[in-house]
Amino acid sequence: MMDIGKISKIRQDKHCGMITLSDGREATFNNRCLYKNADFNTLYEGQEVEFYIQRSHKGYLAASIRPLQPASTVKV
Protein backbone atom coordinates (compact mmCIF):
# COMPACT_ATOMS: atom_id res chain seq x y z
CA MET A 1 0.00 0.00 0.00
CA MET A 2 1.32 3.42 -0.93
CA ASP A 3 1.53 6.31 1.52
CA ILE A 4 0.33 9.83 0.71
CA GLY A 5 2.10 13.01 1.72
CA LYS A 6 3.05 16.50 0.60
CA ILE A 7 6.38 17.79 -0.60
CA SER A 8 7.53 20.06 2.20
CA LYS A 9 10.91 21.05 0.80
CA ILE A 10 12.54 20.68 -2.58
CA ARG A 11 16.07 21.52 -3.72
CA GLN A 12 16.05 21.69 -7.51
CA ASP A 13 19.81 22.36 -7.61
CA LYS A 14 20.59 19.16 -5.66
CA HIS A 15 17.67 17.07 -7.01
CA CYS A 16 16.43 16.14 -3.55
CA GLY A 17 13.76 17.06 -1.04
CA MET A 18 11.51 16.13 1.86
CA ILE A 19 7.99 14.74 2.01
CA THR A 20 5.80 15.15 5.10
CA LEU A 21 3.48 12.22 5.77
CA SER A 22 0.01 12.67 7.27
CA ASP A 23 1.28 11.39 10.65
CA GLY A 24 4.03 14.04 10.77
CA ARG A 25 6.99 11.84 9.84
CA GLU A 26 9.32 13.13 7.14
CA ALA A 27 10.95 11.15 4.36
CA THR A 28 13.77 12.26 2.09
CA PHE A 29 13.89 11.67 -1.64
CA ASN A 30 16.07 12.33 -4.66
CA ASN A 31 15.60 12.18 -8.41
CA ARG A 32 16.29 8.42 -8.45
CA CYS A 33 13.24 7.85 -6.18
CA LEU A 34 10.67 8.90 -8.79
CA TYR A 35 8.15 6.62 -10.44
CA LYS A 36 9.28 5.55 -13.91
CA ASN A 37 7.56 8.30 -15.92
CA ALA A 38 7.70 11.13 -13.34
CA ASP A 39 9.88 14.18 -14.01
CA PHE A 40 11.73 15.76 -11.06
CA ASN A 41 11.44 19.22 -12.62
CA THR A 42 7.63 19.11 -12.40
CA LEU A 43 7.60 18.62 -8.60
CA TYR A 44 6.87 21.59 -6.33
CA GLU A 45 6.47 22.33 -2.61
CA GLY A 46 2.97 21.62 -1.34
CA GLN A 47 2.28 19.07 -4.08
CA GLU A 48 0.48 15.93 -2.94
CA VAL A 49 2.29 12.72 -3.88
CA GLU A 50 1.98 9.01 -3.24
CA PHE A 51 4.98 6.79 -2.58
CA TYR A 52 6.34 3.77 -0.75
CA ILE A 53 8.18 4.44 2.48
CA GLN A 54 11.43 2.62 3.22
CA ARG A 55 13.54 2.66 6.34
CA SER A 56 17.24 3.45 5.84
CA HIS A 57 20.17 3.99 8.19
CA LYS A 58 19.52 7.75 7.89
CA GLY A 59 15.75 7.62 8.52
CA TYR A 60 12.84 7.31 6.14
CA LEU A 61 13.26 7.29 2.37
CA ALA A 62 10.44 7.81 -0.13
CA ALA A 63 10.49 5.49 -3.15
CA SER A 64 8.44 5.28 -6.36
CA ILE A 65 7.13 8.83 -5.92
CA ARG A 66 4.18 9.67 -8.13
CA PRO A 67 2.47 13.11 -8.16
CA LEU A 68 -1.27 13.12 -7.46
CA GLN A 69 -1.69 16.68 -8.74
CA PRO A 70 -0.64 17.61 -12.26
CA ALA A 71 2.13 20.16 -12.70
CA SER A 72 -0.25 22.47 -14.53
CA THR A 73 -1.83 23.42 -11.16
CA VAL A 74 1.34 25.22 -10.05
CA LYS A 75 0.62 28.75 -8.90
CA VAL A 76 3.27 31.26 -10.01
N, C-alpha and C positions, 0 to 999 in steps of 0.2 A: 504494500500500500504506500502510495506517495504522500509526503507531507506537503502542506501549503504554508507559504510565508511571504514576506515582503522584502524586497531588496532595501536594506537600511543604509548601505554605503557601497559606493562603487568607485574604483580607481581605474579609469580608462587607460591611463599611461602605464599602469602595471598589470592590466588585464586581470584584476582580482576584485573581490568585494566581500560583503557580509550580507547574510539573510537572517532576518528575525522571524522565528517561528511563533505560532500563536500562543505557546506556553512561555514565551520570553527567552528561550534559549537562542543562541546565535550560532550560525554555521558559516564557515568561510567557503569561498569558491574561487576558481580561476577559469580562464578560457577553455581549459581542457575538461571542465566539469559540465559543459553544456550538452544538451540533447543533440543528436546527430545533425539536425537541420537548423538549429538555433544559431543566431549570429550575436556574438558578444557586443558588438557596436549598437545593437538595438535595445539593449537593457538600460534601464534607468532607475534611479532611486524612487522608492514608493511603488514600484511595479510588483504586482502579485505574480508569484511563480509557484510551480509545483516541482518537487524533487525528491530524491531518496536521501536519507540522512545516514552518514557513516561515521563511526567513531574512529579517530586517529590518535596518535600519540600527542598531538597538539590540541585536541578538542574535537569538535564536530566539523564534518566536511559535507557539503552539499554535492550530490552527484546527479547526473542526468537532468539538469535544470531545464525546464520548459516554461516559457512565459504563458500566463493565462490571459493577459491583456495584450492586444496588438500594439506594436510600436507607434502606430498612427494616432494613438490617444495621448501622446506626449504633449504636455503643455509647455510652450516656449515663453 
